[in-house]
Amino acid sequence: MAVTSTSLASQLSGPTSLSYCPNFSGLRRSCSKLETPHSISATQSLFQHLHSHLRLSSSAKPSRAVVAMVGTGKFFVGGNWKCNGTKESITKLVSDLNSAKLESDVDVVVAPPFVYLDLVKNSLTHRIDISSQNSWVGKGGAFTGEISVEQLKDIGAKWVILGHSERRHVIGEDDQFIGKKAAYALSEGLGVIACIGELLEEREAGKTFDVCYKQLKAFADAVPSWDNIVIAYEPVWAIGTGKVATPQQAQEVHVAVRDWLKNNVSAEVASKTRIIYGGSVNGGNSAELAKQEDIDGFLVGGASLKGPEFATIVNSVTAKKVAA
């Protein structure tokens, strides 16, 4: 039996909602209170960044194949299985993943539902790491229904997804609470996939950058280090809807996020932190998205429930290999 996914959008939206891809002009940068007095404007920095890319491209000489990424980390692909699957279907999915041929230069992670974490950990190839979809904000105890970082580590999980839009907009977690969760998970040795992204109305109002910067600042204010953080940009209007940001739209936000890290954290963190894209990523669009220099991988939803398609997305790293 195949694993099937029901998206949040399909449950909360009417049949005519999200019937078009939001206009790119929604990325207008308005004045943000999050900027430091010494930082240059996001717009100025963005054009400097893009100009730098153009100059580098025009002067490139043919040589061996390399992975064209602005960040210095390895390509990263995560599969978020959300609240999907049965013991039977997940066993089949694990079998498909175990038999898949995956490119070696990619970090691959899957996040099963809590009740199947141990099953997947004990049957999945060691080539793929295990992530949780959530964790509690502190040490375990009398917190009914929660899962502690200590418990996740005990069963061998290496990562946790925090700040996903479904946790923010359905469960009601705010930026500061998510930041505290991230800080605790990192302090206990779990890697964090830190999700950010704007709602459709925020994009249409030209607040995309401001929303992402505000969410980033909550992480930056709380975490002890960025050494084990992957940022996942997931525009909420594209999650589970079949609508996907164009490669240029995604790249534009990824450039801005990296620029924010440079101006507000450090150039080193901006360089080494992987910024991945999520939002209706599938086997058909992943290669074109992967070609963008600031897209360092993907956080995949529904398509991660299909072993062969997820393998195709993992292997889209080959689209980044260019003559440099």
C-alpha positions as CSV (number, residue, x, y, z in Angstrom):
1,M,0.0,0.0,0.0
2,A,1.4,3.4,-1.0
3,V,2.0,6.2,1.5
4,T,-0.3,9.1,0.6
5,S,-0.3,12.6,1.8
6,T,-3.0,15.1,2.7
7,S,-1.7,18.6,2.7
8,L,-2.7,21.4,5.1
9,A,-3.7,23.6,2.2
10,S,-6.1,21.0,0.8
11,Q,-7.9,20.8,4.2
12,L,-8.0,24.5,5.0
13,S,-8.4,26.1,1.5
14,G,-11.3,26.2,-0.9
15,P,-11.1,24.8,-4.4
16,T,-10.2,28.2,-5.9
17,S,-7.4,29.2,-3.5
18,L,-3.8,29.4,-4.6
19,S,-4.8,29.0,-8.2
20,Y,-1.8,31.0,-9.4
21,C,1.8,31.4,-8.6
22,P,2.2,34.6,-6.5
23,N,3.8,37.6,-8.4
24,F,7.5,38.0,-8.0
25,S,7.0,41.7,-7.1
26,G,5.8,40.5,-3.7
27,L,9.4,40.3,-2.7
28,R,9.8,44.0,-2.4
29,R,12.1,44.9,0.4
30,S,10.6,47.4,2.9
31,C,12.5,49.0,5.7
32,S,13.2,46.5,8.5
33,K,13.8,47.2,12.1
34,L,16.0,44.1,12.3
35,E,18.9,45.7,10.5
36,T,21.9,46.8,12.5
37,P,23.1,50.4,12.2
38,H,26.2,49.3,10.4
39,S,24.6,46.9,7.9
40,I,24.1,47.9,4.3
41,S,20.6,47.7,2.9
42,A,19.4,44.3,1.7
43,T,18.7,45.7,-1.7
44,Q,22.2,47.1,-2.2
45,S,23.8,43.9,-0.9
46,L,21.5,41.8,-3.1
47,F,22.6,43.6,-6.3
48,Q,26.2,43.4,-5.2
49,H,25.8,39.7,-4.7
50,L,24.1,39.2,-8.1
51,H,26.7,41.4,-9.8
52,S,29.4,39.3,-8.3
53,H,27.8,36.2,-9.7
54,L,27.7,37.7,-13.2
55,R,31.3,38.7,-13.1
56,L,32.4,35.2,-11.9
57,S,30.3,33.5,-14.6
58,S,31.7,35.6,-17.4
59,S,35.3,35.0,-16.4
60,A,35.0,31.2,-15.8
61,K,37.2,28.9,-17.7
62,P,36.4,25.3,-18.6
63,S,37.8,22.8,-16.1
64,R,36.8,19.8,-14.1
65,A,33.2,19.4,-12.9
66,V,32.5,20.9,-9.5
67,V,29.4,21.5,-7.5
68,A,28.4,25.1,-8.0
69,M,27.2,26.3,-4.6
70,V,27.8,29.6,-2.9
71,G,27.7,27.9,0.5
72,T,30.6,25.6,1.5
73,G,28.5,22.8,2.9
74,K,27.5,19.5,1.2
75,F,24.2,19.4,-0.7
76,F,21.4,18.5,1.8
77,V,18.1,16.8,1.1
78,G,15.5,16.1,3.8
79,G,12.2,14.1,3.5
80,N,9.4,15.3,5.8
81,W,6.9,12.4,6.0
82,K,4.6,14.5,8.2
83,C,1.5,12.6,9.6
84,N,1.4,10.0,6.9
85,G,1.8,6.3,6.5
86,T,1.1,3.0,8.2
87,K,3.5,0.3,9.3
88,E,3.0,-1.5,6.0
89,S,3.4,1.5,3.7
90,I,6.4,2.8,5.6
91,T,8.1,-0.6,5.5
92,K,7.7,-0.5,1.7
93,L,9.0,3.0,1.6
94,V,12.1,2.0,3.6
95,S,12.7,-0.9,1.3
96,D,12.6,1.4,-1.8
97,L,15.0,3.8,-0.2
98,N,17.4,1.0,0.8
99,S,17.5,-0.2,-2.8
100,A,17.9,3.3,-4.3
101,K,21.2,4.5,-5.8
102,L,22.0,7.8,-4.2
103,E,24.8,10.3,-5.1
104,S,27.5,10.2,-2.5
105,D,28.0,13.9,-2.2
106,V,24.6,14.6,-0.5
107,D,23.6,14.5,3.1
108,V,20.2,12.7,3.2
109,V,17.7,12.8,6.1
110,V,14.2,11.5,6.5
111,A,11.7,12.5,9.2
112,P,9.1,9.8,9.9
113,P,6.1,10.2,12.2
114,F,7.1,9.7,15.9
115,V,5.5,6.3,16.3
116,Y,7.6,4.9,13.4
117,L,11.0,6.5,14.2
118,D,12.4,3.4,15.9
119,L,11.1,1.1,13.1
120,V,12.7,3.3,10.4
121,K,15.9,3.7,12.3
122,N,16.4,0.0,12.7
123,S,15.6,-0.9,9.1
124,L,16.9,2.0,7.0
125,T,20.3,2.1,5.4
126,H,22.9,3.9,7.4
127,R,23.4,6.1,4.3
128,I,20.3,8.1,5.4
129,D,20.0,9.8,8.8
130,I,16.9,10.1,10.9
131,S,15.2,13.3,11.9
132,S,12.3,14.1,14.2
133,Q,9.5,16.4,13.0
134,N,9.4,18.3,16.4
135,S,10.9,18.3,19.9
136,W,10.1,19.8,23.3
137,V,11.7,23.1,24.4
138,G,13.6,21.6,27.3
139,K,14.3,18.5,29.3
140,G,11.6,15.9,29.3
141,G,9.2,15.4,32.2
142,A,5.5,16.1,32.8
143,F,4.7,17.3,29.3
144,T,1.9,15.1,28.0
145,G,2.2,14.4,24.3
146,E,5.6,15.9,23.8
147,I,8.9,14.2,22.7
148,S,12.1,15.2,24.4
149,V,15.5,15.8,22.7
150,E,16.9,13.2,25.0
151,Q,14.4,10.5,23.8
152,L,15.2,11.4,20.2
153,K,18.9,11.0,20.8
154,D,18.3,7.7,22.6
155,I,16.8,6.1,19.5
156,G,19.5,7.5,17.2
157,A,17.9,10.6,15.6
158,K,20.5,13.1,14.4
159,W,18.2,16.0,13.4
160,V,15.0,17.8,14.2
161,I,12.7,20.0,12.1
162,L,11.7,23.2,13.9
163,G,9.6,26.1,12.8
164,H,7.7,24.4,10.1
165,S,4.7,26.4,8.9
166,E,2.3,23.8,10.1
167,R,3.7,24.1,13.6
168,R,3.6,27.9,13.4
169,H,0.2,28.5,11.8
170,V,-1.8,25.4,13.0
171,I,-0.3,24.6,16.4
172,G,0.4,28.3,17.2
173,E,4.2,28.2,18.0
174,D,5.7,31.7,17.9
175,D,9.2,32.8,16.8
176,Q,10.6,33.0,20.3
177,F,9.3,29.6,21.3
178,I,10.8,28.0,18.2
179,G,14.1,29.8,18.8
180,K,14.2,28.3,22.3
181,K,13.5,24.8,21.0
182,A,16.3,25.2,18.5
183,A,18.7,26.4,21.2
184,Y,17.9,23.4,23.4
185,A,18.2,20.8,20.6
186,L,21.6,22.2,19.6
187,S,22.8,22.3,23.1
188,E,22.0,18.6,23.4
189,G,23.7,17.7,20.1
190,L,20.8,17.4,17.6
191,G,21.1,19.2,14.3
192,V,18.3,21.6,13.5
193,I,16.5,22.1,10.2
194,A,15.2,25.7,10.9
195,C,12.2,26.5,8.7
196,I,11.2,30.0,7.6
197,G,8.8,31.3,5.1
198,E,5.9,33.7,4.3
199,L,2.2,33.3,3.9
200,L,0.5,34.2,0.6
201,E,-0.9,37.5,2.0
202,E,2.5,38.4,3.3
203,R,4.1,37.9,-0.1
204,E,1.4,39.9,-1.9
205,A,1.9,42.7,0.6
206,G,5.6,42.8,-0.2
207,K,6.7,41.5,3.2
208,T,8.5,38.3,2.2
209,F,11.9,39.5,3.3
210,D,10.7,41.1,6.5
211,V,8.9,37.9,7.6
212,C,11.9,35.8,6.8
213,Y,14.3,38.2,8.6
214,K,12.1,38.3,11.7
215,Q,12.0,34.5,11.8
216,L,15.8,34.3,11.3
217,K,16.4,36.8,14.1
218,A,14.5,34.7,16.5
219,F,16.8,31.8,15.8
220,A,19.9,34.1,15.9
221,D,18.9,35.5,19.2
222,A,18.6,32.1,20.8
223,V,21.0,29.6,19.3
224,P,24.5,29.1,20.8
225,S,26.1,28.4,17.4
226,W,25.1,28.0,13.7
227,D,27.5,25.0,13.3
228,N,24.7,22.4,13.1
229,I,21.8,24.4,11.5
230,V,20.3,24.0,8.0
231,I,17.9,26.8,7.0
232,A,14.9,25.7,5.1
233,Y,13.1,28.4,3.1
234,E,9.5,27.2,2.6
235,P,7.0,29.7,1.2
236,V,3.8,28.7,2.9
237,W,1.8,29.2,-0.3
238,A,3.8,26.5,-2.0
239,I,3.6,23.8,0.7
240,G,1.4,20.9,-0.4
241,T,-0.3,23.0,-3.0
242,G,1.4,21.9,-6.2
243,K,2.6,25.5,-6.6
244,V,6.3,26.0,-6.5
245,A,8.4,29.1,-6.5
246,T,10.3,29.6,-9.8
247,P,14.0,28.9,-9.6
248,Q,14.5,32.7,-9.8
249,Q,12.0,33.4,-7.0
250,A,13.6,30.8,-4.7
251,Q,17.1,32.1,-5.5
252,E,16.2,35.7,-4.8
253,V,15.1,34.8,-1.2
254,H,18.0,32.5,-0.6
255,V,20.4,35.3,-1.6
256,A,18.6,37.6,0.8
257,V,18.8,35.1,3.6
258,R,22.5,34.5,3.1
259,D,23.0,38.3,3.0
260,W,21.1,38.7,6.2
261,L,23.4,36.1,7.9
262,K,26.4,38.0,6.6
263,N,25.3,41.3,8.0
264,N,23.7,40.1,11.2
265,V,25.8,37.0,12.2
266,S,29.0,36.7,10.3
267,A,30.4,36.2,6.8
268,E,31.7,32.8,7.9
269,V,28.2,31.6,9.0
270,A,26.7,33.0,5.8
271,S,29.2,31.0,3.8
272,K,28.9,27.7,5.6
273,T,25.2,27.6,6.5
274,R,23.2,25.5,4.0
275,I,20.0,27.1,2.8
276,I,17.6,24.6,1.3
277,Y,14.3,25.1,-0.5
278,G,10.9,23.4,0.3
279,G,7.5,23.8,-1.2
280,S,6.1,21.3,-3.7
281,V,9.5,20.1,-4.7
282,N,9.3,16.9,-6.9
283,G,11.3,14.8,-9.3
284,G,10.3,17.0,-12.2
285,N,11.4,20.4,-10.9
286,S,14.3,19.6,-8.5
287,A,17.0,19.7,-11.2
288,E,16.1,23.3,-12.3
289,L,15.9,24.5,-8.8
290,A,19.2,22.8,-7.9
291,K,21.0,24.8,-10.6
292,Q,20.6,28.0,-8.5
293,E,23.8,28.8,-6.7
294,D,22.2,29.6,-3.3
295,I,19.9,26.6,-3.2
296,D,21.9,24.1,-1.2
297,G,19.3,21.3,-1.2
298,F,15.7,20.6,-0.5
299,L,13.2,19.8,2.3
300,V,10.7,17.6,0.5
301,G,7.1,16.8,1.6
302,G,4.7,14.7,-0.4
303,A,7.4,13.5,-2.9
304,S,9.5,12.1,-0.1
305,L,6.8,9.4,0.4
306,K,7.7,7.9,-3.0
307,G,11.1,6.2,-2.7
308,P,12.1,6.4,-6.4
309,E,11.0,10.0,-6.7
310,F,12.8,11.0,-3.5
311,A,16.0,9.4,-4.9
312,T,15.6,11.5,-8.1
313,I,15.5,14.6,-5.9
314,V,18.5,13.6,-4.0
315,N,20.4,12.9,-7.2
316,S,19.5,16.4,-8.6
317,V,22.8,17.4,-7.1
318,T,24.2,16.4,-10.4
319,A,22.5,19.5,-11.9
320,K,24.8,21.6,-9.8
321,K,27.9,20.0,-11.3
322,V,29.2,22.5,-13.9
323,A,32.4,23.2,-15.7
324,A,34.2,25.8,-13.5
